[in-house]
Amino acid sequence: MAFQTVLYDVKDGVATLTMNRPEKLNAFNGTMLEELTRALDEIYERADIRVVVLTGAGRAFSAGADFEWFDMEKFAPLMRVIPRRVSHRFFDDLEFLEKPVIAAINGTCAGGGLELALACDLRIAADSARFGLPEVNAGIMPGSGGCCRLIEVVGVGRAKELAMLGELISAQKAEAINLVNMVVPAQELMAKVHEVAASLIKKAPLAVGLVKHIINTARGVDPATGRILERLGGSILVNTEDAREGVRAFKEKRPPRWTGR
């Protein structure tokens, strides 16, 4: 696909989406969100794509919404409608894609950029990256997961600290509060991301996808309902060819050959 604001590449089972507005710190506008959505629609349909990597061009992951696009005078009357149809659709579809999504956080990850990273499954950050939700400094608030997703990742106290103070924190602190899964030297970021992606590709795709789906669905439910969801997921997987192949491979002491069936 040819895009204006996104680079889209597929290689060895990994789809890499690079937000490509480096002069704007990859702040997203309507065009970028529409292009990311189109790319994700294809990723949903392609069985050969096993892992998605989301990153940014230049020195930022994403600084969030472009205020030249996010015109508050224009958005105000439709503030509960436009985000749902534009940014929230992409963030939610990314979260519920039954394929692992890695945020390769190469630099500034703030506002909507952090909310986008929170919709990913794993967050791997360069040691030079910075994180924050500065919306309160502009008289607004995080409105695309910066409150609801954040509390699940870092807890209520840390979520309030980030969203109410509106300050940027280092990659090292982000790792300490579980906002990111790991921090690596900036020059090693993509190598580590592709190492993790290669490890994920070796796993059974249906199992990985259903684990992600069950974990997402089980958030906030009572333990009994959570276990029901796990049993339902297990009952689906046990009847797949991949499950039978996994047992055969274990008994034969060889790597499994997954088919996604």
Secondary structure, DSSP 8 states (H G I E B T S, - for coil): ---SSEEEEEETTEEEEEE--GGGTT-B-HHHHHHHHHHHHHHHH-TT--EEEEEESTTEEE--B-TTTS-HHHHGGGTTTHHHHTHHHHHHHHHH-SS-EEEEE-SEEETHHHHHHHTSSEEEEETT-EEE-GGGGGT----SSTTHHHHHHH-HHHHHHHHHH---EEHHHHHHTTSSSEEE-GGGHHHHHHHHHHHHHTS-HHHHHHHHHHHHHHTTS-HHHHHHHHHHHHHHHTTSHHHHHHHHHHHHTS-------
